[in-house]
């Protein structure tokens, strides 16, 4: 099929490349000329495992092209909207400027029977409003809301082989036609019997934000337990193991640490709260404010541990910070706990040298005041304190005996509970985990 993807950021670039991998012809549209030039040359503007390979393959076939002109979307049967919905300045609400602009810009090029597919994360009620705009245009096109469930670091896999598909469609015959057309797009996933939920617009919109709110709550719950564990002498890791054996709870996302970040969970739970308040049901998700606060508190807690560990020596002391991205296998530093910890330590007068396999350039653009290194040995050399805040394999696999020969003081704070505490202590290190005795 011939498809267009409006918005070629993280979501759109992955989706466009993956759709070609599934056999479709795709044009990707974005207003950022530099981004489009990079993509057209087969160079992703961000790091995502597997994306470079499928992007290079897709552009080589001639079935994937990129443009800054939305008129080039004309003639496509299905148009995916994958633009960003950032948090509004001075507000927790989502900024729908880019979604509205994408739909408005696309309207003149829609034809009878075309399908507009929203993938951006939006407040509930948005799809219904946009569907009305499309209907009023007289184009004869229809709207489906098809939320994405991508995990950074696994986005290519999640697009090609999703764990579920959700279609929010209009009622009646128009909705039935939309389902049939979108099933053609996702033919391989449908053939693989991927679970499919066909529902209304509001439910499809809520599925995405509800999923993110649940995951954020689970992470903050175990971090709240870590706070209790730290004052009682309990071990939150063993606690998580024990409750994780309960099938109703499960062990995944019960890893205490420095908290969640990135471009989705933090802004999505805030936008969900803001929308619930607009609907007069703020009390229903009021707990998400505490989820957010617990999450932010964990960053400050790592800084407090550093202050306790070094005392007066923190000022002008060398702190080796291992990690800048919000999670491993990503170069995303948006709302990153790791980068926030590095900035806070620098603000207290520490000489921070930060290391990350993929995120240094992005971090440097945001915080040029920090020092950076991509060589682990240089990062550790003469450090008074080591702080692990992103669990990249390169950091988790550091030999504590080798590291001890480089640092000035053998003190490490494991902000992700990712290290073998016994091995580090056996090598003479003062090891502090999160919620661990």
C-alpha positions in Angstrom: 0.0 0.0 0.0 1.0 3.6 -0.4 1.4 5.3 3.0 2.4 8.7 4.3 3.9 9.4 7.8 3.5 13.0 9.0 6.1 13.7 11.6 9.5 12.0 11.4 10.8 12.3 14.9 11.3 9.2 17.1 7.9 7.7 16.5 7.5 8.7 12.8 11.0 7.7 11.6 10.7 4.3 13.1 7.2 3.8 11.8 8.0 4.9 8.3 11.0 2.6 8.1 9.2 -0.4 9.6 6.2 0.0 7.2 8.6 -0.4 4.3 10.1 -3.4 6.0 6.5 -4.8 6.0 6.2 -4.2 2.2 4.6 -0.8 1.8 5.6 2.3 -0.1 6.1 5.2 2.3 6.7 9.0 2.2 7.8 10.6 5.4 6.9 14.3 5.9 8.5 16.7 8.4 9.0 20.4 8.6 12.6 20.0 9.8 14.8 20.2 6.7 17.9 19.0 8.4 16.2 15.9 9.8 14.7 15.1 6.4 18.1 15.4 4.8 19.6 13.0 7.3 16.8 10.4 6.9 17.0 10.6 3.1 20.6 9.7 3.3 19.8 6.7 5.5 21.1 8.3 8.7 18.8 8.3 11.7 18.9 11.6 13.7 18.8 9.7 17.0 20.0 6.3 18.2 17.7 3.4 18.3 18.9 -0.2 18.0 18.1 -1.7 14.6 16.8 1.6 13.0 19.9 2.4 11.0 19.7 -1.0 9.4 16.1 -0.9 8.3 16.3 2.7 7.3 19.3 2.0 5.1 17.5 -1.0 3.6 14.3 0.9 3.1 15.8 3.9 1.3 17.9 1.6 -0.9 14.7 0.0 -2.2 13.3 3.3 -3.4 10.1 2.6 -1.5 10.9 5.1 1.3 11.4 8.7 0.6 11.3 11.9 2.7 10.0 15.4 2.1 9.3 18.7 3.8 6.3 19.3 1.5 3.1 17.8 2.9 1.6 18.0 -0.6 3.8 14.9 -1.3 1.4 12.9 0.9 -1.2 13.2 -1.8 -2.1 9.9 -3.3 -1.4 7.8 -0.2 -4.2 5.6 1.0 -3.3 5.8 4.6 -1.8 8.8 6.4 -0.2 8.2 9.8 0.1 11.2 12.2 3.2 10.8 14.4 4.0 14.3 15.6 5.0 15.2 19.1 2.7 16.3 21.9 5.1 18.0 24.4 4.1 19.5 27.7 2.9 23.0 27.4 5.2 25.7 28.9 4.0 26.7 32.3 1.4 23.9 32.4 1.0 20.1 32.7 -1.3 20.0 29.7 -0.3 18.5 26.4 0.5 20.9 23.6 -1.5 19.9 20.5 -0.1 22.5 18.2 1.7 20.0 16.0 -1.2 17.5 15.8 -3.6 20.3 14.8 -1.1 21.6 12.2 -0.5 18.1 10.8 -4.3 17.5 10.3 -4.9 21.0 8.9 -2.0 20.8 6.5 -3.1 17.3 5.3 -6.8 18.2 4.7 -6.4 19.6 1.1 -4.6 16.4 0.0 -7.1 13.9 1.3 -9.3 11.9 -1.1 -12.4 9.8 -0.9 -11.7 6.6 1.1 -8.4 7.8 2.6 -7.7 6.9 6.1 -6.0 9.2 8.6 -4.4 7.3 11.5 -3.5 9.1 14.7 -0.6 7.6 16.6 0.5 10.5 18.7 -0.4 10.4 22.4 -3.2 12.9 22.9 -5.7 13.9 25.7 -9.0 12.0 25.5 -11.5 13.9 23.3 -8.9 15.0 20.7 -9.7 12.3 18.2 -13.4 13.1 18.1 -12.6 16.8 17.5 -10.2 15.9 14.7 -12.7 13.5 13.1 -15.2 16.4 12.9 -12.6 18.5 11.1 -12.0 15.8 8.6 -15.7 15.2 8.0 -16.3 19.0 7.6 -13.6 19.2 5.0 -15.8 17.1 2.6 -12.8 14.9 1.6 -14.6 11.7 2.3 -11.6 10.5 4.4 -12.0 8.8 7.8 -10.1 8.9 11.1 -8.8 6.0 13.2 -6.9 6.4 16.5 -4.2 3.8 16.7 -2.0 4.5 19.7 1.7 3.4 19.7 3.2 1.3 22.5 6.9 1.6 21.6 9.6 1.0 24.1 12.8 3.0 23.5 15.5 0.5 22.7 13.0 -2.0 21.3 11.0 0.3 19.0 11.7 -1.4 15.7 10.7 -4.8 17.1 7.6 -3.3 18.7 6.5 -1.8 15.4 7.1 -4.8 13.2 5.8 -7.3 15.8 3.5 -5.4 18.2 2.2 -7.1 21.3 -1.3 -5.7 20.6 -3.1 -3.4 18.2 -5.8 -0.9 19.2 -8.1 0.8 16.7 -10.3 3.6 17.9 -12.9 4.0 15.0 -16.1 5.9 14.2 -19.3 4.0 14.6 -21.1 2.2 11.8 -20.0 1.4 8.2 -17.3 4.0 8.1 -15.6 2.3 11.1 -15.9 -1.1 9.5 -14.2 0.2 6.3 -11.4 1.8 8.5 -10.8 -1.5 10.3 -10.5 -3.4 7.0 -8.1 -0.9 5.5 -5.9 -0.8 8.6 -5.9 -4.6 8.8 -4.3 -4.5 5.3 -1.5 -2.2 6.6 -0.9 -4.5 9.6 -1.4 -7.7 7.6 1.6 -9.5 9.0 0.6 -8.8 12.6 -3.0 -9.8 11.9 -1.7 -13.1 10.3 0.4 -13.7 13.4 -2.8 -13.4 15.5 -1.7 -10.3 17.3 -4.4 -9.4 19.8 -6.6 -6.7 18.3 -8.9 -4.4 20.2 -11.4 -2.4 18.1 -13.1 0.3 20.1 -14.2 3.9 20.1 -12.0 7.0 20.0 -12.1 7.8 23.7 -11.1 4.3 24.8 -8.2 4.1 22.3 -6.9 7.5 23.5 -7.2 6.3 27.2 -5.5 3.0 26.5 -2.2 4.7 25.9 -2.2 7.1 28.8 -3.7 4.5 31.2 -0.9 2.1 30.3 1.8 4.7 30.9 0.1 5.8 34.2 0.1 2.2 35.4 3.7 1.7 34.6 4.7 4.9 36.2 2.7 4.0 39.3 4.4 0.6 39.6 7.9 2.2 39.3 7.1 4.8 41.9 5.5 2.2 44.2 8.7 0.2 44.5 10.7 3.4 44.9 8.4 4.4 47.8 9.1 1.0 49.3 12.8 1.7 48.9 12.3 4.9 51.0 10.8 2.7 53.8 13.5 0.0 53.3 16.3 2.6 53.8 15.1 3.6 57.2 14.2 0.1 58.4 17.2 -1.9 57.2 15.1 -3.9 54.7 16.3 -4.8 51.2 13.9 -3.6 48.5 15.4 -5.9 45.9 14.4 -9.0 47.9 11.1 -7.3 48.7 10.5 -6.9 45.0 11.4 -10.5 44.3 9.1 -11.8 47.0 6.0 -9.8 45.9 6.8 -10.3 42.2 6.2 -14.0 42.6 2.5 -13.1 43.0 1.1 -13.5 39.5 -1.3 -10.6 40.1 1.7 -8.2 40.7 4.6 -9.6 38.6 8.3 -8.7 38.9 8.7 -6.4 35.9 9.0 -2.7 36.5 9.6 -3.4 40.2 13.2 -2.2 40.1 13.9 0.5 42.7 16.3 3.2 41.5 16.6 6.8 40.5 13.2 6.8 38.7 11.7 7.0 35.3 12.2 9.7 32.6 12.2 10.1 28.9 9.8 11.8 26.5 6.7 9.8 27.4 6.0 8.7 31.0 6.6 12.0 32.8 4.8 14.3 30.4 2.0 11.8 29.8 1.0 11.3 33.4 1.0 15.1 33.9 -1.1 15.6 30.8 -3.5 12.9 31.9 -3.9 14.7 35.3 -4.5 18.0 33.6 -7.1 16.5 31.2 -8.9 14.8 34.1 -9.1 18.1 35.9 -10.6 19.7 32.8 -13.2 17.0 32.7 -14.1 17.6 36.4 -12.6 14.3 37.5 -9.2 15.4 38.8 -9.7 13.4 42.0 -9.8 10.1 40.0 -6.1 10.5 39.1 -4.9 12.7 41.9 -2.6 9.9 43.0 -0.5 10.5 39.8 0.7 13.7 41.3 2.3 11.7 44.2 3.6 9.2 41.6 5.4 12.2 39.9 6.7 13.6 43.2 8.1 10.2 44.4 9.8 9.9 41.0 11.4 13.4 41.2 12.4 12.7 44.9 14.6 9.8 43.9 16.9 12.0 41.9 17.4 14.3 44.8 18.0 11.3 47.0 21.0 10.2 44.9 22.4 13.7 45.3 21.8 13.5 49.1 23.6 10.2 49.2 26.6 11.8 47.3 26.6 14.7 49.8 26.6 12.2 52.7 29.3 10.1 51.2 31.7 13.0 50.5 30.7 15.7 52.9 32.8 18.8 52.4 34.8 17.0 49.8 31.9 17.1 47.4 32.7 20.7 46.6 35.5 20.5 44.0 35.7 16.8 44.4 35.7 14.7 41.2 32.4 12.8 40.7 32.3 10.2 37.9 28.8 9.9 36.6 28.1 6.8 34.6 25.1 7.4 32.4 23.2 10.3 30.8 20.3 8.8 28.9 17.1 8.1 30.8 17.5 4.3 30.0 20.1 2.1 28.3 20.1 1.5 24.6 18.8 5.0 23.9 20.4 8.5 23.4 17.3 10.2 24.8 18.1 12.7 27.5 14.6 14.2 27.8 13.7 14.5 31.4 16.5 12.1 32.2 17.1 11.3 35.9 20.7 10.6 35.1 21.4 13.9 33.5 19.4 15.7 36.2 21.6 14.1 38.9 24.8 15.2 37.1 23.5 18.7 36.8 22.5 18.8 40.5 25.9 17.6 41.6 27.6 20.2 39.4 25.4 22.8 41.0 26.8 21.8 44.4 30.3 22.5 43.2 31.4 19.0 42.3 33.7 18.5 39.3 31.5 16.2 37.3 32.8 14.1 34.5 29.9 12.2 32.8 30.1 9.2 30.5 27.5 7.6 28.2 27.9 5.4 25.2 25.4 7.2 23.0 24.1 10.4 24.7 27.0 12.7 25.2 26.2 14.9 22.2 22.6 15.4 23.3 23.5 16.0 26.9 26.2 18.5 25.9 23.7 20.5 23.8 21.5 20.8 26.9 24.2 21.3 29.6 27.5 22.5 28.1 28.6 23.3 31.7 29.4 19.7 32.4 32.5 17.8 31.4 32.1 14.6 29.3 34.1 11.6 28.4 33.4 8.5 26.3 36.3 6.6 27.9 35.4 4.7 31.1 39.0 4.7 32.4 39.3 8.4 32.0 36.0 9.0 33.7 37.0 6.9 36.7 40.6 8.3 36.9 41.2 10.0 40.3 37.4 10.1 41.1 36.4 10.8 44.7 33.0 9.2 44.0 31.4 7.1 41.3 27.6 7.3 40.6 25.9 4.8 38.3 22.6 6.3 37.0 22.0 4.5 33.7 22.5 0.7 33.6 24.3 0.4 30.3 25.9 -3.0 30.0 29.3 -1.3 29.7 28.9 0.1 33.2 27.3 -2.9 34.8 30.2 -5.1 33.6 33.0 -2.9 35.0 35.5 -5.0 37.0 35.4 -3.5 40.5 39.0 -4.6 41.1 40.2 -2.8 37.9 38.1 0.3 38.8 39.7 0.4 42.2 43.1 1.0 40.7 41.9 4.1 39.0 39.8 6.1 41.5 41.1 8.2 44.4 38.4 6.9 46.8 36.5 3.6 46.5 33.0 4.9 47.0 30.2 4.0 44.6 26.5 4.8 44.6 24.4 2.4 42.5 21.4 4.4 41.4 19.9 1.5 39.5 20.7 -1.5 41.8 22.4 -2.9 38.8 25.7 -3.9 40.2 26.8 -7.0 42.2 27.1 -5.4 45.6 29.0 -8.3 47.1 31.7 -8.2 44.4 32.2 -4.4 44.7 32.4 -4.6 48.5 34.9 -7.5 48.3 37.0 -5.3 46.1 37.2 -2.7 48.9 34.5 -0.4 47.8 32.0 1.4 50.0 28.8 0.4 48.1 25.4 2.1 48.4 22.4 0.9 46.6 18.8 2.2 46.5 16.7 0.8 49.3 19.3 -1.9 50.1 20.8 -2.5 53.5 
